[in-house]
Amino acid sequence: MKAIMVVGTTSHAGKSFLTTGLCRLLRRRGDRVTPFKGQNMALNAFVTIDGGEMGHAQAVQAWAAGTVPQVAMNPILLKPQGDMTSQVIMLGKAVGTTRAQEYYQNYFDRGWQAIANSLETLAQDFDVVVCEGAGSPAEINLKHRDLTNMRVATHLQAATILIADIDRGGVFAHVVGTLQLLEPEERKLIKGIVINKFRGQRSLLDSGITWLEEYTGIPVLGVIPYGQNLFSAEDSLDLLERSGRPSKEDIRIVVLRLPRIANFTDFEPLEAESGVYVNYLPLEKQLGNPDAVIIPGSKTTIADLQALQNSGMAQQIMDYAQAGGTVMGICGGYQMLGQTIADPENIEGNVSNCQGLGLLPLTTVINQEKITRQCQTITHAPQPGLTVTGYEIHQGISRRSEHGQDFLPMFDQEELGMVNAQQNLWGCYLHGLFDNGAWRRCWLNNLRQRRGLEPLPTSIGNYQEQRESMLDSLADFVEAHVNLEPIWQSLLGKN
């Protein structure tokens, strides 16, 4: 395989964004292209057709490349769960938990073998691989155990792009310092520099670019203007950067910003709806009176449930629901809305039993088996008979209590979720539910009806169609601001 590598001077420099754009641009050129990230640390996950777990960002990049996500595109996924520990997902399956200081000893060799084998697997079906690094490639205290950055680039002899975030300040020092700390054989792989998130008049930057090219001997391929990211970043830091103010006509939805929030990509389709304002609310804030409150997924459900209770947010939610407000829980949030959560094997921590919010007739037991699978089912609410798709990622089994007569299954597959007769208390295990356009609009129309607003049309496509348009726009944006000809020429020079 011919290979391109994207590394960054810092986290959030724009590696995922640029990698995604490159995948779509190479697809347009007619290349059979695949994304790749050897090791990813993220709580936004996707489930493949065969039930494997991988980073959601790499799934988006696969869609940009016009191919089906597979775990070989992200062979190692680390899911932080607090106390400096992470769950280790290798080739799609959970293989254990580790502390940071133990990871190198226990997983480095296995991890590199998984990475090398995955690249060989991808080489059977693809002509070009676009690899994404993680953080910085020049963390000298971590370099000996870095599985993701220049080790992969050197292995593939990849044409490497270094991207830097000028909005943080110090971009020239970041670039020069990063290059200085690379080994000579690594530095020679850097074929171009991209400056990202530039605000202001481009001409004011020209003298700095000239100096940087002369000092480093590496061309600056482009300067990308500051703009809103089209897709979520890999961790919850991205939520800090989201802004905007609701209008009077907006449906206002609060998504609680749990300490260990997971899969907040579930809410991108809501954010893309005109007339919907999504507010990621820290637990110490006042809930107010939104049109709906969503408790999202969590990597450690009991710990985040305790955070809800200790912050006072749990009582606010119960008061809000008692007054008729709409509350939805997804995955871990679904479990929190129930009566109790038990963890008899202390899988999540040292708390073996915790009282839930008591809004759903549900009891949950966390166990060793992790359920990861794609689903297709038929809805019962808010409109019966709709076909919806999504995926499950949860470590626990939930059972309906006997006194839940006022609650109905949301889907034909009853274990996936429930809703009360008034349709203001919802809970389900289905990630990606809001991707289903007709179902999303029906649910929003339920909220609009309560406000006396006109209903939205429900005969629309799913979010996947909108995402395709967004991927094209992202690729156009990259192509307009980055001269990729040196990278294409570098690929032509490889056999």
C-alpha positions as CSV (number, residue, x, y, z in Angstrom):
1,M,0.0,0.0,0.0
2,K,1.0,3.6,-0.7
3,A,0.7,5.5,2.5
4,I,0.0,9.1,3.8
5,M,0.4,9.9,7.5
6,V,-1.1,12.9,9.3
7,V,0.6,13.9,12.6
8,G,-0.1,17.0,14.7
9,T,2.0,19.3,16.8
10,T,-0.7,18.9,19.6
11,S,-4.0,17.3,20.3
12,H,-6.9,18.9,18.5
13,A,-4.6,20.3,15.8
14,G,-6.9,18.9,13.1
15,K,-5.6,15.5,12.4
16,S,-9.0,13.7,12.2
17,F,-10.4,16.6,10.1
18,L,-7.5,16.5,7.6
19,T,-7.4,12.7,7.4
20,T,-11.2,12.6,6.7
21,G,-10.8,15.1,3.9
22,L,-7.9,13.2,2.4
23,C,-9.9,10.0,2.4
24,R,-12.7,11.6,0.4
25,L,-10.3,13.4,-2.0
26,L,-8.4,10.1,-2.7
27,R,-11.8,8.4,-3.3
28,R,-12.6,11.1,-5.9
29,R,-9.3,10.4,-7.6
30,G,-10.4,6.8,-8.0
31,D,-8.1,5.2,-5.4
32,R,-9.2,2.4,-3.2
33,V,-8.4,4.1,0.0
34,T,-8.7,3.1,3.7
35,P,-8.2,5.1,6.9
36,F,-6.0,3.8,9.7
37,K,-5.3,4.8,13.3
38,G,-3.1,2.2,15.1
39,Q,-4.1,3.2,18.6
40,N,-6.9,5.5,19.5
41,M,-8.0,6.8,23.0
42,A,-11.6,7.8,22.8
43,L,-15.1,7.2,24.3
44,N,-16.9,7.7,21.0
45,A,-17.1,4.2,19.5
46,F,-18.8,2.5,16.6
47,V,-19.7,-1.2,16.2
48,T,-18.9,-2.9,12.9
49,I,-21.1,-5.4,11.0
50,D,-19.4,-8.3,12.8
51,G,-19.8,-6.8,16.2
52,G,-16.3,-5.3,16.6
53,E,-15.7,-2.1,18.5
54,M,-13.6,0.7,16.9
55,G,-13.2,4.5,17.1
56,H,-16.2,6.5,15.7
57,A,-13.8,8.9,14.0
58,Q,-12.3,6.0,11.9
59,A,-15.8,4.9,11.0
60,V,-16.5,8.4,9.7
61,Q,-13.2,8.3,7.8
62,A,-14.2,4.9,6.3
63,W,-17.4,6.4,5.0
64,A,-15.5,9.3,3.6
65,A,-13.3,6.7,1.8
66,G,-16.5,5.0,0.4
67,T,-15.9,1.8,2.3
68,V,-17.3,-0.2,5.2
69,P,-15.8,0.3,8.6
70,Q,-13.7,-2.6,9.9
71,V,-11.7,-3.1,13.1
72,A,-8.4,-3.4,11.1
73,M,-8.8,0.4,10.6
74,N,-8.4,1.0,14.3
75,P,-6.9,-2.2,15.8
76,I,-6.4,-0.7,19.3
77,L,-9.0,1.4,21.1
78,L,-8.4,2.6,24.7
79,K,-11.5,3.7,26.5
80,P,-10.7,5.7,29.7
81,Q,-12.8,4.8,32.7
82,G,-11.3,7.0,35.5
83,D,-8.5,6.5,38.1
84,M,-5.9,6.5,35.3
85,T,-7.2,3.2,33.9
86,S,-8.5,2.3,30.5
87,Q,-10.4,-0.6,29.0
88,V,-8.3,-2.1,26.2
89,I,-10.1,-3.0,23.0
90,M,-7.9,-5.0,20.6
91,L,-9.1,-6.0,17.2
92,G,-12.7,-5.1,18.2
93,K,-12.9,-7.0,21.5
94,A,-12.3,-6.0,25.1
95,V,-9.1,-7.8,26.3
96,G,-8.6,-6.2,29.7
97,T,-8.1,-3.0,31.6
98,T,-4.8,-1.3,32.3
99,R,-3.2,1.5,34.1
100,A,-1.1,3.9,32.1
101,Q,2.2,2.8,33.7
102,E,1.4,-0.9,33.0
103,Y,0.3,-0.6,29.4
104,Y,3.8,-0.7,27.9
105,Q,4.7,-3.9,29.7
106,N,1.4,-5.7,29.1
107,Y,0.2,-4.6,25.7
108,F,3.0,-2.9,23.7
109,D,4.3,-6.0,21.8
110,R,0.7,-7.4,21.3
111,G,-0.4,-4.0,20.2
112,W,2.3,-3.6,17.6
113,Q,1.6,-7.1,16.2
114,A,-2.1,-6.2,15.9
115,I,-1.1,-3.0,14.1
116,A,1.3,-4.7,11.7
117,N,-1.2,-7.5,11.0
118,S,-4.0,-5.1,10.4
119,L,-2.0,-3.1,7.9
120,E,-1.3,-6.4,6.0
121,T,-5.0,-7.2,6.0
122,L,-5.9,-3.8,4.6
123,A,-3.2,-4.0,2.0
124,Q,-5.1,-6.9,0.4
125,D,-8.1,-4.7,-0.5
126,F,-6.8,-1.1,-0.7
127,D,-4.2,0.8,-2.8
128,V,-3.7,3.7,-0.4
129,V,-3.9,4.1,3.4
130,V,-4.3,7.4,5.1
131,C,-3.0,7.1,8.7
132,E,-3.8,9.4,11.6
133,G,-1.5,10.0,14.5
134,A,-2.4,10.8,18.1
135,G,-1.4,13.8,20.2
136,S,2.1,14.8,19.3
137,P,4.7,12.6,17.6
138,A,7.5,14.2,19.7
139,E,6.6,13.4,23.3
140,I,10.1,12.3,24.2
141,N,9.0,10.7,27.5
142,L,6.5,8.5,25.7
143,K,8.2,8.0,22.4
144,H,9.5,4.5,23.3
145,R,6.0,3.3,23.7
146,D,4.2,5.3,21.0
147,L,2.4,2.9,18.7
148,T,0.5,5.5,16.7
149,N,2.7,8.2,15.2
150,M,6.2,7.9,13.6
151,R,6.5,4.2,14.3
152,V,3.7,3.6,11.8
153,A,5.0,6.3,9.4
154,T,8.4,4.7,9.4
155,H,7.0,1.2,9.0
156,L,5.1,2.3,5.9
157,Q,7.6,5.0,4.7
158,A,4.5,7.2,4.5
159,A,4.4,10.7,3.0
160,T,3.8,12.6,6.2
161,I,1.9,15.9,6.8
162,L,2.5,17.8,10.0
163,I,-0.6,19.9,11.0
164,A,-0.5,22.7,13.6
165,D,-3.2,24.7,15.3
166,I,-2.3,28.4,15.0
167,D,-5.3,29.4,17.1
168,R,-3.5,28.2,20.2
169,G,-0.6,30.5,19.6
170,G,3.1,29.7,19.2
171,V,2.5,27.8,15.9
172,F,6.1,28.4,14.6
173,A,7.6,27.2,17.8
174,H,5.3,24.1,17.8
175,V,6.3,23.2,14.3
176,V,10.0,23.8,14.6
177,G,10.1,22.1,18.1
178,T,8.3,19.1,16.8
179,L,10.6,18.7,13.8
180,Q,13.7,19.2,16.0
181,L,12.6,16.3,18.3
182,L,12.0,13.8,15.5
183,E,14.8,11.4,14.6
184,P,16.5,12.2,11.2
185,E,14.8,9.2,9.5
186,E,11.4,10.4,10.8
187,R,11.9,14.0,9.9
188,K,12.8,13.1,6.3
189,L,9.3,11.6,5.9
190,I,7.6,15.0,6.6
191,K,6.6,16.2,3.1
192,G,4.6,19.2,4.1
193,I,3.2,21.5,6.8
194,V,-0.4,22.6,7.2
195,I,-1.4,25.5,9.4
196,N,-5.0,25.1,10.8
197,K,-7.6,27.3,12.4
198,F,-6.2,30.6,11.1
199,R,-8.2,33.8,11.9
200,G,-7.5,37.1,10.2
201,Q,-5.9,38.4,7.1
202,R,-3.8,35.8,5.3
203,S,-1.3,38.2,3.9
204,L,-0.1,39.0,7.5
205,L,1.1,35.4,7.8
206,D,3.1,35.3,4.6
207,S,6.4,36.5,6.0
208,G,6.1,33.8,8.7
209,I,5.4,31.1,6.2
210,T,8.4,32.2,4.1
211,W,10.7,32.0,7.1
212,L,9.3,28.6,8.2
213,E,9.9,27.1,4.8
214,E,13.4,28.5,4.6
215,Y,14.3,27.4,8.1
216,T,12.9,23.9,7.9
217,G,13.3,23.2,4.2
218,I,9.7,21.8,4.2
219,P,6.9,23.4,2.2
220,V,3.8,24.8,3.9
221,L,1.0,23.2,1.9
222,G,-1.7,25.5,3.0
223,V,-3.4,27.6,5.7
224,I,-6.9,26.4,6.7
225,P,-9.2,29.2,8.0
226,Y,-10.9,28.8,11.4
227,G,-14.3,27.2,11.1
228,Q,-16.8,25.0,12.9
229,N,-15.8,21.3,12.8
230,L,-18.3,19.3,10.8
231,F,-17.9,16.2,13.0
232,S,-17.3,15.6,16.7
233,A,-13.7,15.2,17.9
234,E,-12.7,12.0,19.6
235,D,-13.1,13.2,23.2
236,S,-15.3,15.5,25.3
237,L,-12.9,18.4,25.1
238,D,-14.7,19.2,21.8
239,L,-17.8,20.0,23.8
240,L,-16.1,23.0,25.3
241,E,-15.7,24.5,21.9
242,R,-19.4,24.3,20.9
243,S,-21.2,27.6,21.1
244,G,-24.4,29.3,19.9
245,R,-27.5,30.8,21.4
246,P,-31.1,29.5,21.0
247,S,-33.8,31.5,19.3
248,K,-37.3,31.7,20.7
249,E,-38.5,29.1,18.1
250,D,-35.8,26.6,18.8
251,I,-36.5,23.3,20.5
252,R,-34.0,23.4,23.4
253,I,-32.4,20.0,24.3
254,V,-30.1,19.6,27.2
255,V,-27.5,16.8,27.0
256,L,-25.9,16.3,30.4
257,R,-22.2,16.5,30.3
258,L,-21.3,13.5,32.4
259,P,-17.7,13.2,33.7
260,R,-17.2,10.1,31.5
261,I,-19.6,10.9,28.7
262,A,-19.4,8.4,25.9
263,N,-20.8,8.3,22.3
264,F,-21.9,11.9,22.2
265,T,-21.8,11.5,18.4
266,D,-25.3,10.2,18.9
267,F,-26.5,13.8,19.0
268,E,-24.9,15.2,15.8
269,P,-28.1,14.6,13.9
270,L,-30.0,16.8,16.4
271,E,-27.3,19.5,16.1
272,A,-27.7,19.4,12.4
273,E,-31.5,20.1,12.6
274,S,-32.5,23.7,12.0
275,G,-34.7,24.9,14.8
276,V,-33.0,22.6,17.4
277,Y,-30.5,23.9,20.0
278,V,-28.4,21.3,21.8
279,N,-26.7,22.4,25.1
280,Y,-24.1,20.2,26.7
281,L,-24.7,21.1,30.3
282,P,-22.2,20.6,33.1
283,L,-23.7,18.9,36.2
284,E,-23.0,21.9,38.5
285,K,-25.3,24.1,36.4
286,Q,-29.0,24.7,36.8
287,L,-31.2,22.6,34.5
288,G,-33.8,25.2,33.8
289,N,-36.8,24.3,31.7
290,P,-35.7,22.9,28.4
291,D,-37.9,20.9,26.0
292,A,-36.1,17.7,26.7
293,V,-33.2,16.4,28.8
294,I,-31.0,13.5,27.6
295,I,-28.7,11.5,29.8
296,P,-26.1,10.1,27.4
297,G,-23.9,7.0,27.4
298,S,-21.1,6.6,30.0
299,K,-18.0,4.5,30.2
300,T,-18.6,4.1,34.0
301,T,-22.3,4.2,34.7
302,I,-22.3,4.0,38.5
303,A,-19.6,6.6,38.9
304,D,-21.5,9.0,36.7
305,L,-24.8,8.2,38.4
306,Q,-23.1,9.1,41.7
307,A,-21.9,12.4,40.1
308,L,-25.5,13.2,39.1
309,Q,-26.6,12.5,42.7
310,N,-23.8,14.4,44.4
311,S,-24.1,17.5,42.2
312,G,-27.9,17.8,42.8
313,M,-28.6,17.3,39.1
314,A,-30.4,14.0,39.9
315,Q,-33.0,15.8,42.0
316,Q,-33.4,18.5,39.3
317,I,-34.1,15.8,36.7
318,M,-36.6,14.0,38.9
319,D,-38.4,17.3,39.7
320,Y,-38.4,18.2,36.0
321,A,-39.9,14.8,35.0
322,Q,-42.5,15.0,37.8
323,A,-43.6,18.3,36.2
324,G,-44.1,16.5,32.9
325,G,-40.7,17.3,31.3
326,T,-39.3,14.9,28.7
327,V,-36.4,12.8,29.8
328,M,-34.5,10.3,27.6
329,G,-31.6,8.0,28.7
330,I,-29.4,6.3,26.2
331,C,-27.3,3.3,27.1
332,G,-25.7,4.2,30.4
333,G,-28.2,7.0,30.8
334,Y,-31.0,4.4,30.3
335,Q,-29.5,2.3,33.1
336,M,-29.3,5.4,35.4
337,L,-33.1,6.1,34.9
338,G,-33.9,2.7,36.4
339,Q,-34.4,1.6,40.0
340,T,-31.1,0.0,40.7
341,I,-27.7,-0.8,39.1
342,A,-25.8,-3.7,40.6
343,D,-22.1,-4.4,39.9
344,P,-21.5,-7.6,42.0
345,E,-18.1,-8.4,40.4
346,N,-16.9,-4.8,40.8
347,I,-16.2,-4.4,37.1
348,E,-16.6,-0.7,37.1
349,G,-15.1,0.0,40.6
350,N,-15.7,-0.7,44.2
351,V,-19.4,0.2,44.4
352,S,-21.4,-3.0,44.1
353,N,-24.9,-1.5,44.2
354,C,-26.4,1.9,43.5
355,Q,-29.9,3.4,43.5
356,G,-31.0,4.8,40.2
357,L,-33.2,7.8,39.5
358,G,-36.3,5.6,39.7
359,L,-38.0,7.1,36.6
360,L,-38.1,3.8,34.7
361,P,-39.2,0.3,36.0
362,L,-35.8,-1.2,35.3
363,T,-33.0,-3.0,37.1
364,T,-29.6,-3.5,35.7
365,V,-26.8,-5.9,36.5
366,I,-23.3,-5.1,35.2
367,N,-21.4,-8.3,34.2
368,Q,-18.3,-9.3,32.3
369,E,-20.0,-9.9,28.9
370,K,-19.8,-6.8,26.7
371,I,-22.6,-6.6,24.2
372,T,-21.5,-5.0,20.9
373,R,-23.8,-5.5,17.9
374,Q,-25.6,-3.7,15.1
375,C,-29.4,-3.7,15.3
376,Q,-32.4,-3.2,13.0
377,T,-35.8,-3.1,14.5
378,I,-39.4,-1.8,14.2
379,T,-40.6,1.1,16.4
380,H,-43.7,1.2,18.6
381,A,-43.2,4.9,19.6
382,P,-43.5,7.8,18.9
383,Q,-44.9,6.4,15.6
384,P,-45.4,2.6,15.2
385,G,-44.0,0.7,12.2
386,L,-40.9,2.7,11.4
387,T,-37.7,0.7,10.6
388,V,-34.7,2.0,12.5
389,T,-31.1,0.9,12.7
390,G,-28.4,1.5,15.3
391,Y,-25.9,-0.3,17.5
392,E,-25.4,-1.5,21.1
393,I,-22.3,-1.1,23.3
394,H,-23.0,-1.9,26.9
395,Q,-21.7,-4.0,29.7
396,G,-24.8,-5.0,31.7
397,I,-28.2,-6.6,31.3
398,S,-31.4,-4.6,32.1
399,R,-34.7,-6.2,33.1
400,R,-38.1,-4.6,33.3
401,S,-39.7,-4.6,36.8
402,E,-43.0,-6.2,37.4
403,H,-44.7,-2.9,38.3
404,G,-44.0,-1.3,35.0
405,Q,-47.5,-1.6,33.5
406,D,-47.6,2.0,32.4
407,F,-44.5,1.5,30.2
408,L,-44.4,0.1,26.7
409,P,-41.6,-1.3,24.6
410,M,-40.1,1.3,22.2
411,F,-39.3,-1.4,19.6
412,D,-40.2,-4.9,18.5
413,Q,-37.0,-6.0,20.3
414,E,-38.4,-5.3,23.8
415,E,-35.0,-5.4,25.5
416,L,-33.8,-2.4,23.5
417,G,-35.9,0.2,25.3
418,M,-39.1,1.5,26.8
419,V,-41.4,4.6,27.0
420,N,-44.3,5.6,29.2
421,A,-47.8,6.1,28.0
422,Q,-47.4,9.9,28.1
423,Q,-44.3,9.6,26.0
424,N,-42.2,11.9,28.2
425,L,-40.0,9.2,29.8
426,W,-37.8,7.3,27.3
427,G,-34.9,4.9,27.6
428,C,-33.0,2.7,25.2
429,Y,-29.8,1.0,24.4
430,L,-29.7,2.0,20.7
431,H,-26.8,4.3,19.7
432,G,-27.4,6.0,16.4
433,L,-31.1,6.2,17.0
434,F,-31.3,9.9,16.0
435,D,-29.5,9.0,12.7
436,N,-32.9,7.6,11.6
437,G,-34.5,10.7,10.0
438,A,-38.2,9.8,10.2
439,W,-38.0,8.6,13.8
440,R,-36.0,11.7,14.8
441,R,-38.5,14.1,13.3
442,C,-41.4,12.2,15.0
443,W,-39.7,12.5,18.3
444,L,-39.0,16.2,17.8
445,N,-42.6,16.7,16.7
446,N,-43.7,15.3,20.0
447,L,-41.7,18.1,21.7
448,R,-43.0,20.7,19.2
449,Q,-46.6,19.7,19.8
450,R,-46.1,20.4,23.5
451,R,-44.9,23.9,22.6
452,G,-47.8,24.5,20.1
453,L,-45.4,24.6,17.2
454,E,-46.1,23.2,13.7
455,P,-44.9,19.7,13.0
456,L,-41.8,19.1,10.8
457,P,-42.1,16.9,7.7
458,T,-41.2,13.3,8.5
459,S,-40.6,12.0,5.0
460,I,-36.9,12.7,5.0
461,G,-33.7,10.7,4.5
462,N,-31.5,9.4,7.2
463,Y,-28.5,11.3,8.6
464,Q,-26.2,9.1,6.5
465,E,-27.3,11.1,3.4
466,Q,-26.7,14.4,5.1
467,R,-23.3,13.1,6.3
468,E,-22.3,12.4,2.7
469,S,-23.0,16.0,1.8
470,M,-21.0,17.2,4.8
471,L,-18.1,14.9,3.8
472,D,-18.1,16.4,0.3
473,S,-18.1,19.9,1.8
474,L,-15.2,19.0,4.1
475,A,-13.2,17.6,1.2
476,D,-14.0,20.8,-0.9
477,F,-12.8,22.9,2.0
478,V,-9.5,21.0,2.3
479,E,-8.9,21.1,-1.4
480,A,-9.5,24.9,-1.6
481,H,-7.0,25.7,1.1
482,V,-4.3,23.0,0.9
483,N,-2.0,22.3,-2.1
484,L,-1.8,18.5,-2.0
485,E,0.1,18.1,-5.3
486,P,3.4,17.3,-3.5
487,I,1.7,14.6,-1.6
488,W,0.1,13.1,-4.7
489,Q,3.5,13.3,-6.4
490,S,5.1,11.5,-3.5
491,L,2.6,8.7,-3.8
492,L,3.3,8.4,-7.6
493,G,6.9,7.9,-6.7
494,K,6.2,4.8,-4.7
495,N,5.9,1.3,-6.2
